[in-house]
Amino acid sequence: MIAWDDVGYLRIQVKSCRIRHESDKRAPTYHFNYGAGLKKKKAARGSYDIIASVAINQRRVLYTALDDVKAISKRINPRHFDDPDIEIDSWRNALAVVRGDI
């Protein structure tokens, strides 16, 4: 996706998943795969600016600047998406990182 603002445009990679029930009886989680390519490597800087992690079951989005992504996959507890301000707060933070304000 592409998003525009007064400064310019941002490239957004959308990753979505449903709650995953672990076979070893751990708590259910969202397991996002941020890797790119056949052998799943971290996306190269410049590929896109922000990752939108969509929790399908809760219909919420967590935005993360690509520079803040440290691994090719991430498990997120469903309770993390219960915050009603997660979308706007994470968008503002990701935007600040991309723009170099943080």
Rosetta constraint file for C-alpha pairs under 8 A:
AtomPair CA 1 CA 11 HARMONIC 5.95 0.50
AtomPair CA 1 CA 12 HARMONIC 4.98 0.50
AtomPair CA 1 CA 13 HARMONIC 6.47 0.50
AtomPair CA 1 CA 14 HARMONIC 7.50 0.50
AtomPair CA 2 CA 9 HARMONIC 6.63 0.50
AtomPair CA 2 CA 10 HARMONIC 5.62 0.50
AtomPair CA 2 CA 11 HARMONIC 4.82 0.50
AtomPair CA 2 CA 12 HARMONIC 5.94 0.50
AtomPair CA 3 CA 9 HARMONIC 5.51 0.50
AtomPair CA 3 CA 10 HARMONIC 5.13 0.50
AtomPair CA 3 CA 11 HARMONIC 6.64 0.50
AtomPair CA 3 CA 12 HARMONIC 7.41 0.50
AtomPair CA 4 CA 8 HARMONIC 5.68 0.50
AtomPair CA 4 CA 9 HARMONIC 4.27 0.50
AtomPair CA 4 CA 10 HARMONIC 6.29 0.50
AtomPair CA 5 CA 9 HARMONIC 6.34 0.50
AtomPair CA 10 CA 48 HARMONIC 7.54 0.50
AtomPair CA 10 CA 49 HARMONIC 6.05 0.50
AtomPair CA 10 CA 50 HARMONIC 7.41 0.50
AtomPair CA 11 CA 48 HARMONIC 4.82 0.50
AtomPair CA 11 CA 49 HARMONIC 5.23 0.50
AtomPair CA 11 CA 50 HARMONIC 6.48 0.50
AtomPair CA 12 CA 48 HARMONIC 5.90 0.50
AtomPair CA 12 CA 49 HARMONIC 5.97 0.50
AtomPair CA 12 CA 50 HARMONIC 4.82 0.50
AtomPair CA 12 CA 51 HARMONIC 5.63 0.50
AtomPair CA 12 CA 52 HARMONIC 6.68 0.50
AtomPair CA 13 CA 48 HARMONIC 6.50 0.50
AtomPair CA 13 CA 49 HARMONIC 7.82 0.50
AtomPair CA 13 CA 50 HARMONIC 6.31 0.50
AtomPair CA 13 CA 51 HARMONIC 4.83 0.50
AtomPair CA 13 CA 52 HARMONIC 6.11 0.50
AtomPair CA 14 CA 51 HARMONIC 5.85 0.50
AtomPair CA 14 CA 52 HARMONIC 4.71 0.50
AtomPair CA 14 CA 53 HARMONIC 6.23 0.50
AtomPair CA 14 CA 54 HARMONIC 7.22 0.50
AtomPair CA 15 CA 32 HARMONIC 6.85 0.50
AtomPair CA 15 CA 33 HARMONIC 7.43 0.50
AtomPair CA 15 CA 34 HARMONIC 7.36 0.50
AtomPair CA 15 CA 51 HARMONIC 7.09 0.50
AtomPair CA 15 CA 52 HARMONIC 6.03 0.50
AtomPair CA 15 CA 53 HARMONIC 4.98 0.50
AtomPair CA 15 CA 54 HARMONIC 6.07 0.50
AtomPair CA 16 CA 32 HARMONIC 7.00 0.50
AtomPair CA 16 CA 52 HARMONIC 8.00 0.50
AtomPair CA 16 CA 53 HARMONIC 5.67 0.50
AtomPair CA 16 CA 54 HARMONIC 4.44 0.50
AtomPair CA 16 CA 55 HARMONIC 6.13 0.50
AtomPair CA 16 CA 56 HARMONIC 6.56 0.50
AtomPair CA 17 CA 30 HARMONIC 6.49 0.50
AtomPair CA 17 CA 31 HARMONIC 6.98 0.50
AtomPair CA 17 CA 32 HARMONIC 6.59 0.50
AtomPair CA 17 CA 54 HARMONIC 6.57 0.50
AtomPair CA 17 CA 55 HARMONIC 5.88 0.50
AtomPair CA 17 CA 56 HARMONIC 5.92 0.50
AtomPair CA 18 CA 30 HARMONIC 6.24 0.50
AtomPair CA 18 CA 55 HARMONIC 6.21 0.50
AtomPair CA 18 CA 56 HARMONIC 5.34 0.50
AtomPair CA 18 CA 57 HARMONIC 5.81 0.50
AtomPair CA 19 CA 28 HARMONIC 6.29 0.50
AtomPair CA 19 CA 29 HARMONIC 5.44 0.50
AtomPair CA 19 CA 30 HARMONIC 4.84 0.50
AtomPair CA 19 CA 31 HARMONIC 7.59 0.50
AtomPair CA 19 CA 55 HARMONIC 7.71 0.50
AtomPair CA 19 CA 56 HARMONIC 7.97 0.50
AtomPair CA 19 CA 57 HARMONIC 6.82 0.50
AtomPair CA 19 CA 78 HARMONIC 7.53 0.50
AtomPair CA 20 CA 28 HARMONIC 5.52 0.50
AtomPair CA 20 CA 29 HARMONIC 5.36 0.50
AtomPair CA 20 CA 30 HARMONIC 5.73 0.50
AtomPair CA 20 CA 31 HARMONIC 6.78 0.50
AtomPair CA 21 CA 25 HARMONIC 7.64 0.50
AtomPair CA 21 CA 26 HARMONIC 7.74 0.50
AtomPair CA 21 CA 27 HARMONIC 7.20 0.50
AtomPair CA 21 CA 28 HARMONIC 4.58 0.50
AtomPair CA 21 CA 29 HARMONIC 6.78 0.50
AtomPair CA 22 CA 26 HARMONIC 5.74 0.50
AtomPair CA 22 CA 27 HARMONIC 7.03 0.50
AtomPair CA 22 CA 28 HARMONIC 6.07 0.50
AtomPair CA 22 CA 29 HARMONIC 7.79 0.50
AtomPair CA 28 CA 77 HARMONIC 7.34 0.50
AtomPair CA 28 CA 78 HARMONIC 7.64 0.50
AtomPair CA 29 CA 75 HARMONIC 6.10 0.50
AtomPair CA 29 CA 76 HARMONIC 5.70 0.50
AtomPair CA 29 CA 77 HARMONIC 4.95 0.50
AtomPair CA 29 CA 78 HARMONIC 5.93 0.50
AtomPair CA 30 CA 55 HARMONIC 7.13 0.50
AtomPair CA 30 CA 75 HARMONIC 5.47 0.50
AtomPair CA 30 CA 76 HARMONIC 5.12 0.50
AtomPair CA 30 CA 77 HARMONIC 6.36 0.50
AtomPair CA 30 CA 78 HARMONIC 6.58 0.50
AtomPair CA 31 CA 73 HARMONIC 7.00 0.50
AtomPair CA 31 CA 74 HARMONIC 5.69 0.50
AtomPair CA 31 CA 75 HARMONIC 4.36 0.50
AtomPair CA 31 CA 76 HARMONIC 6.46 0.50
AtomPair CA 32 CA 53 HARMONIC 7.21 0.50
AtomPair CA 32 CA 73 HARMONIC 5.50 0.50
AtomPair CA 32 CA 74 HARMONIC 5.25 0.50
AtomPair CA 32 CA 75 HARMONIC 6.26 0.50
AtomPair CA 32 CA 76 HARMONIC 7.87 0.50
AtomPair CA 33 CA 72 HARMONIC 6.00 0.50
AtomPair CA 33 CA 73 HARMONIC 4.31 0.50
AtomPair CA 33 CA 74 HARMONIC 6.59 0.50
AtomPair CA 34 CA 42 HARMONIC 7.02 0.50
AtomPair CA 34 CA 43 HARMONIC 7.70 0.50
AtomPair CA 34 CA 71 HARMONIC 7.43 0.50
AtomPair CA 34 CA 72 HARMONIC 4.70 0.50
AtomPair CA 34 CA 73 HARMONIC 5.21 0.50
AtomPair CA 34 CA 74 HARMONIC 7.53 0.50
AtomPair CA 35 CA 40 HARMONIC 4.44 0.50
AtomPair CA 35 CA 41 HARMONIC 5.00 0.50
AtomPair CA 35 CA 42 HARMONIC 5.05 0.50
AtomPair CA 35 CA 43 HARMONIC 6.30 0.50
AtomPair CA 35 CA 72 HARMONIC 4.49 0.50
AtomPair CA 35 CA 73 HARMONIC 6.70 0.50
AtomPair CA 36 CA 40 HARMONIC 4.84 0.50
AtomPair CA 36 CA 41 HARMONIC 5.35 0.50
AtomPair CA 36 CA 42 HARMONIC 6.16 0.50
AtomPair CA 36 CA 43 HARMONIC 5.59 0.50
AtomPair CA 37 CA 41 HARMONIC 6.53 0.50
AtomPair CA 40 CA 72 HARMONIC 7.01 0.50
AtomPair CA 41 CA 72 HARMONIC 6.52 0.50
AtomPair CA 42 CA 71 HARMONIC 6.92 0.50
AtomPair CA 42 CA 72 HARMONIC 5.49 0.50
AtomPair CA 43 CA 47 HARMONIC 6.56 0.50
AtomPair CA 45 CA 49 HARMONIC 7.90 0.50
AtomPair CA 45 CA 66 HARMONIC 7.39 0.50
AtomPair CA 45 CA 67 HARMONIC 7.56 0.50
AtomPair CA 48 CA 66 HARMONIC 7.21 0.50
AtomPair CA 49 CA 65 HARMONIC 6.03 0.50
AtomPair CA 49 CA 66 HARMONIC 5.51 0.50
AtomPair CA 49 CA 67 HARMONIC 7.98 0.50
AtomPair CA 49 CA 98 HARMONIC 6.67 0.50
AtomPair CA 50 CA 63 HARMONIC 6.62 0.50
AtomPair CA 50 CA 64 HARMONIC 5.58 0.50
AtomPair CA 50 CA 65 HARMONIC 4.40 0.50
AtomPair CA 50 CA 66 HARMONIC 5.24 0.50
AtomPair CA 50 CA 94 HARMONIC 6.81 0.50
AtomPair CA 50 CA 98 HARMONIC 7.82 0.50
AtomPair CA 51 CA 63 HARMONIC 5.71 0.50
AtomPair CA 51 CA 64 HARMONIC 5.23 0.50
AtomPair CA 51 CA 65 HARMONIC 6.26 0.50
AtomPair CA 51 CA 66 HARMONIC 6.33 0.50
AtomPair CA 52 CA 61 HARMONIC 6.17 0.50
AtomPair CA 52 CA 62 HARMONIC 5.77 0.50
AtomPair CA 52 CA 63 HARMONIC 4.63 0.50
AtomPair CA 52 CA 64 HARMONIC 6.60 0.50
AtomPair CA 53 CA 61 HARMONIC 5.49 0.50
AtomPair CA 53 CA 62 HARMONIC 5.08 0.50
AtomPair CA 53 CA 63 HARMONIC 6.27 0.50
AtomPair CA 53 CA 64 HARMONIC 7.87 0.50
AtomPair CA 54 CA 59 HARMONIC 7.01 0.50
AtomPair CA 54 CA 60 HARMONIC 5.90 0.50
AtomPair CA 54 CA 61 HARMONIC 4.50 0.50
AtomPair CA 54 CA 62 HARMONIC 6.56 0.50
AtomPair CA 55 CA 59 HARMONIC 5.66 0.50
AtomPair CA 55 CA 60 HARMONIC 5.39 0.50
AtomPair CA 55 CA 61 HARMONIC 6.18 0.50
AtomPair CA 55 CA 81 HARMONIC 7.57 0.50
AtomPair CA 56 CA 60 HARMONIC 7.02 0.50
AtomPair CA 58 CA 81 HARMONIC 7.20 0.50
AtomPair CA 60 CA 81 HARMONIC 6.43 0.50
AtomPair CA 60 CA 86 HARMONIC 7.99 0.50
AtomPair CA 60 CA 87 HARMONIC 7.01 0.50
AtomPair CA 61 CA 81 HARMONIC 7.74 0.50
AtomPair CA 61 CA 86 HARMONIC 7.46 0.50
AtomPair CA 61 CA 87 HARMONIC 5.64 0.50
AtomPair CA 62 CA 81 HARMONIC 7.71 0.50
AtomPair CA 62 CA 86 HARMONIC 6.49 0.50
AtomPair CA 62 CA 87 HARMONIC 5.71 0.50
AtomPair CA 62 CA 90 HARMONIC 5.98 0.50
AtomPair CA 62 CA 91 HARMONIC 7.55 0.50
AtomPair CA 63 CA 87 HARMONIC 6.93 0.50
AtomPair CA 63 CA 90 HARMONIC 5.14 0.50
AtomPair CA 63 CA 91 HARMONIC 5.32 0.50
AtomPair CA 63 CA 94 HARMONIC 6.25 0.50
AtomPair CA 64 CA 68 HARMONIC 6.60 0.50
AtomPair CA 64 CA 69 HARMONIC 7.22 0.50
AtomPair CA 64 CA 90 HARMONIC 6.71 0.50
AtomPair CA 64 CA 91 HARMONIC 7.40 0.50
AtomPair CA 64 CA 93 HARMONIC 7.75 0.50
AtomPair CA 64 CA 94 HARMONIC 5.15 0.50
AtomPair CA 65 CA 69 HARMONIC 6.97 0.50
AtomPair CA 65 CA 94 HARMONIC 4.59 0.50
AtomPair CA 65 CA 95 HARMONIC 7.16 0.50
AtomPair CA 65 CA 97 HARMONIC 6.33 0.50
AtomPair CA 65 CA 98 HARMONIC 6.24 0.50
AtomPair CA 67 CA 97 HARMONIC 7.70 0.50
AtomPair CA 67 CA 98 HARMONIC 7.78 0.50
AtomPair CA 76 CA 80 HARMONIC 6.95 0.50
AtomPair CA 77 CA 81 HARMONIC 7.80 0.50
AtomPair CA 78 CA 82 HARMONIC 7.23 0.50
AtomPair CA 79 CA 83 HARMONIC 7.80 0.50
AtomPair CA 81 CA 86 HARMONIC 6.68 0.50
AtomPair CA 82 CA 86 HARMONIC 7.88 0.50
AtomPair CA 85 CA 89 HARMONIC 5.91 0.50
AtomPair CA 86 CA 90 HARMONIC 5.73 0.50
AtomPair CA 87 CA 91 HARMONIC 5.98 0.50
AtomPair CA 88 CA 92 HARMONIC 6.12 0.50
AtomPair CA 89 CA 93 HARMONIC 6.24 0.50
AtomPair CA 90 CA 94 HARMONIC 6.00 0.50
AtomPair CA 91 CA 95 HARMONIC 5.97 0.50
AtomPair CA 92 CA 96 HARMONIC 6.12 0.50
AtomPair CA 93 CA 97 HARMONIC 6.31 0.50
AtomPair CA 94 CA 98 HARMONIC 6.20 0.50
AtomPair CA 95 CA 99 HARMONIC 6.01 0.50
AtomPair CA 96 CA 100 HARMONIC 6.00 0.50
AtomPair CA 96 CA 101 HARMONIC 4.87 0.50
AtomPair CA 96 CA 102 HARMONIC 5.80 0.50
AtomPair CA 97 CA 101 HARMONIC 5.92 0.50
AtomPair CA 97 CA 102 HARMONIC 5.21 0.50
